[in-house]
Amino acid sequence: MDQRGYGRTVGWDNSPYDKVDMRQFTIINLVRDYVILVNALGYHTVKCVVGHDFGAVPAAMGALMRGDMFTSCVIMSHPHNAPGPLPFNIAHNSSNSSADEKQAHRSKDIQADLARLSPPRKHYKYDNSTPYAAQQWLFPPQGLHAFLRGYIHLKSAAWPPNTPHPLGGWTAPDLAKMPDYYIMPLHSSMPEVVSHHMSSVSARDAKASESWFSDAELDVYVQEWSRTGFQGGLNWYRSGTDPKLGADLALFAGKKIEVPSVFVSGARDWGNFQQPGALEAMEDGTSCSDFRGVRLVEGAGHWPQQEQPERVVEEILRFLKEVERNG
């Protein structure tokens, strides 16, 4: 399904950047969209909800908030980052180290820390939250088709620098270990980042993604984004970087995904580690109480369902059979 802000969805505020009602772009509203869709289709429960990248966020949160409806969950390429704990027992001048650490993480001005690095950097999520990002994405100097083709290539297994590994923490030096498409040069736009790196990719290698994502398929995306623009989708970055818009998630502080869940991703996807500690929290039971494991697909980067579709289907079916067999 297309999520509000994307594709041919309607009914959301498509006002200009400075006038849009950002209260429409919250995770709770997105999960509500899921619930309404399920009912509209004539169902009360869903055997499994599968989400990739940003789609993994409402898939996981839907399983967390409405485990009675979404009875299992496949999270792809974006580990579940559970709602943080609330300050605990502060009425008695006590301290909760876990909550304190999480709060420190959330309040850290990571953009300022990244800008102080040499060379200075910035986080892509915050850049995508700016007033100028949508125009930069829609009108890249290299043209929209070339920009998207390059972006797809750089985040795939075909780009040799994609050798992801866990990061030490939510600090500027650790985050700066990620490629420029995540932690960008401070004064560059995303199209400029893509153009810079694609300039050193041979014409033959640049076509590697065409074997699993044809130009005809890419043209569909080019046509749709040319029609709608990018601001609707980018509003979700604004939501994710504004703590006020996530305040309602305090209702679920400390709650785990209790239904069976699994993480499926490309083995060469930096997205697995872009939120330090999130994947480990799924594995050790901190954020998921019935976690069935991490399934990394070899030969895939950030687009496993395109790069290695058969392997992704195998992993999803294996998970569903395990759930059906063992509960």
N, C-alpha and C positions, 0 to 999 in steps of 0.2 A: 504494500500500500504506500502511496505518497503521503507524507506527513504534512501537516499544515505549514504553509510557506513554500512548499515545493510543487513542481509539476502543475497539474490542473486542479489543485485543491482550491476551494472558494470559501468565503465566509469569514476569513481572517482579515485583520486590518492591514491593508497594503498602502497606507499613507506614506508620505516621505519620511526619511530617517528621523527627523526631529519632531515629527508629529504622531508617529505610530504608537498605539497603546501596547506597550511591551508586556502588560499584564496578561495579554493573550498568549504570550510565548513562554509558558512555564511548563515544567515537566508534568505537574499534576493535570494541567489542561490536555497535554498530549496523551497521557494515560486515559483520561476521560474520553478522548476521541476514539481510542481503541475499544473501550467498553461500549460506547454508543454504536460503533461499527459492528461489533460482534452481535449485539442485540438486533440491529437493523437487518443482519443477515439471517436471523432466526435461530441463533444459538445461545446457550447459556454458559457453555464451557469451551475452551480451546485446548486441544491435546498438547500443542507445543507452539510457542511463539518464538520466532527466529528473527534476529535483528543484526544488521551489519553496520559497523562504524557508528554514526550518530543514531541509526536505527536500533543499535544495541542498547542505547540508553533507555528509551521507553520500553523496550522489550524486557530488560532487567527490572526496571522500576514497576512495570505492569505486573511481573511475577512477584515482586516484593509487596506491592500494594494490594493486589487482587489475586493472590495465590489460589483462591477458590475458583476463579475463572480461567486463569492461565496456569495450567497444571504442570507444565515443564517449560524449560527455557533454554534456547541455544543463543549464546552471546558470542558475536563474531567481531574480532579485530579491534575491540574497544573494551577492555576489562571493566567490570562493574565497579564503580566507585561509590560505596555506600554512603548514605547521609551520615554526617559526622555526629559524634556524641555531644550532648549538651554539657555545659559546666555543671559539675555534680558536687553536692554537699557543700556548696559555697556559703550556705547559711551558717555553717559551723566553722568557717575559716579553714576548711579542709581543701585538699587539692586532688584532682584526678589527673594523673600524668598523661593518660591516653587522650583524654578530652583536651587537656592543655596543649598537647603536641598537635592535635588536629586543628585546634583553634589557631595556633601559631602558624600552621601551614596555610590556613585559609586567609589570615590577615597579612601574610607576608607580601610586600610589594615586589613581586617577582619581576615586574617590568623594569622597575628602577634598578634592581640588582643586575639584570641582564644588560641594561644600558651602560652599566659601569665596567663591563668586561672589555677586554681589548683583544680583538675588535668588538665594538658594541653590538649587542644582539637584541631581539625582541621575540616574544612568544606569538606564534601564529594566531592563536585564539583571540588574543587581545588586538592584534592587527585586524583580524576579520570583524572585530566589534567597532571599528572606527567608521566615521561618516563617509570616508572616501573609498573603502574597500570594495563596495559593490560596483562602483564605476571602474575601478582598476581591473576587477575580474571580467567585467562585461566588455571592456574596450582595451584589451591588451595590445601592445605594439606589434606583436607577432601575429595577431589575428586569433580569434577565439578557438578555432579548430586546432591550430598549431599549439596554442597555450595548453588546452586540455589534453592533447596527445602527449605533450611533454610532461605535464603534471602526472598523468597516468603512468608514463614510463618511469619517472623518477621514484615513484612509490611502489614499483613492482619489483619482483625478484630479478628482473633483467638489468637493474642498475647495480653494478658491483659494490658501490659504497654502502649498500644496505646490509650491514652486518650487526643487527641489533643485539643488545645485551641489557640486563637490569642496570638501573641507575641507583646511585647511593641515596638520593633523597631529592626533595623539592628545593634545590638550591641552584643558583645560576651556573656555577661551574659544572654541576652534574647535568643539568638540562642542556647546556651548550655542547655536550657530546653528541646530541642528536643532529641529524642533517638540517640544512638550511630551510627545508620546506616545513620543518617544525619550529626550529629556533632560528628566525630569519635575521639577516644583517639589518641593523637598525634603520638604515636609510633606503632599503629596497622594498619594492612591492613584490607580491607573489609572482606576477608575470615576469618581473625582472629576475627573480631567483630562478625560475624555470628556464628562462632564456639563457642565463649565465651557464647553468650546468648542461643544458642541452647543446650548447655551442661546442662542447668537447666530446659529444657523443657522435659516433660515425653514422652516416646516413643508413647504413645497413642495420646497425644496432637500434637506431631510433625507430625502426619499423618492427621491432620484436613484438610489441604489444598488438600489432595488427593481426597476428595469428589467433588471438583470443578475444580481441575487441576491434572489430572491423571498422573501416572508415564509415561505412553505411550506418553502423550502430552508433558511432560517435556523432554522426550528423544529426541523429534524433535529439541527442542532448544539446548540440549546438543550436538547433532550431528552437527547442523549447526554452533554453535559457536566453536566447536572443529575443524571444517573445515576452518572457516574464521578468527578465533581469534576475539578479542574485540576492537582492535585499531580503526577500522573504526567508530564504534559507539561512542567510547570514545573521538574521535576527536571533537565531538560536545561540550563536556565539555571544551576542550581547546579553542574552539571558543567562548564559553560563558564567559570564565574567562579572555579573552584577549581583552581589550577595543579597541585595534586597529582594530580587526576583526569585531567589531560592529559599526565602524564609519559611514558606509553608512546608518545606521538607523536614523541618524540625519535628513535625508530627510523627515522622518515622525514624527519629534518631535512635540509633542502636539496633534497629530492626534488620534481620537478615532475610535473604531470599531463602524460603523454607521448602520450596518445591525443587525437584531434581533439576539441576542445571549443569551446563558444560560450556567450556570455552573453546571455540574453533577459530584458528587464525593461520595466516601464512607464517612460515618459519622465518622469513626475511622481512617481517613487518615491524618497523619501529613503533607502531601503534600499540604493540603489546606492552611497552615499557614507558610510554609517554607520561603516564601518571604513576610515578614511583610508589611501589608498595601495593598498588591496587590488585595486580595479578596474584601476588603472594597472599593477600587477604582473602581472596577467593579460595586459594588452595588450602590455607590453614584453618578455614572455618570461621574466620572473623566476619566475613560478609555473606557467606553462603553456607547454610547448615547441611545441605545435601548435594555437595558439589561432586560431580562425576569425572572431573579431570580436565587437563589441558591437552588439546589435540592440535598439534602444530603440523601444518601441511607443507611438506618439502616442495620446493620449486614454485612457491607462491610468496608474494609480498603482501601488500595491503588489499589486493583484490582477489582473494582466493577463489571466490565463486565464479570469477571469470578466468583466472589463470589456471586453476586446477578444479574445474567443476565436478568431475567424476569423484575425485577424492573428497571434496566437501560433502557431496551427497552421501558417500559411503559413511563418513563420520556422523552425519546427522541421523542416518538410518540406524547405524550401530547404537547410537545413544537412545533412540526411540525404542529399539528392540530391548535394550537393557532395562529401560524404565518399565516397559510392558511386562517383561519377564520377572523382574525383581521388585517392582514398585518404586 
